[in-house]
Amino acid sequence: MGRIAGVTADQTRERMLAAAASVFARGGYDGASIAELASEAGVSSGAIYSHFGSKAELFAATLQTHGSTEVAALLAFGATPNPVEFLTQRGRGLAHRRPEEGSLLVQAIVAARRHPDVAALLISAFSEREGRIADMLRSGQVDGLVDSGVPAAAAARFVLMLALGSLLVAAMELPSVDPDDWAQMITDVVSRFIVA
């Protein structure tokens, strides 16, 4: 289970990161062992350590590679970031998450309390996305789509908190709410952002 024949070091690293994303999402940082990570990737523990100095370093690299994809999926802007369409579409989709969606992020949030490097990665990723949402809302205000009285930074934080909360609700597998009721709730909330 050492280096895989015919596979480059970069391909091996990518394979390890994909396996690590799966293992960390299932069992969290503390529940994952190097032996399990190596087995999932089809390599030896030594191969893991030849690419990553520690489990913490592997987790950080996994978050940089796969966590950013989950953040983007959680708060994707689409082709043209119309703030009203963004808020409506993203808001409606939040109630229909599968438990495995965003599970790596949930585990990372838990790990961030004990691991400053993980916390720094999450803060960077979520702050960047929150800033983009605030900028989109400010642009919507300039374009006359969003009420000028809406505090863009606070509204962006609300959106981020709602999105992160959806990860936890999905992870706990709470019973779903009526899709029509949820869609109406989102429409009502978004209507408060729109210029009357």
Secondary structure, DSSP 8 states (H G I E B T S, - for coil): --S-TT--HHHHHHHHHHHHHHHHHHHHHHH--HHHHHHHHTS-HHHHHHH-SSHHHHHHHHIIIIIHHHHHHHT---SS--HHHHHHHHHHHHTT--TTTTHHHHHHHHHHTT-HHHHHHHHHHHHHHHHHHHHHHHHHHHTTSB-TTS-HHHHHHHHHHHHHHHHHHHHHT-----HHHHHHHHHHHHHTTB--
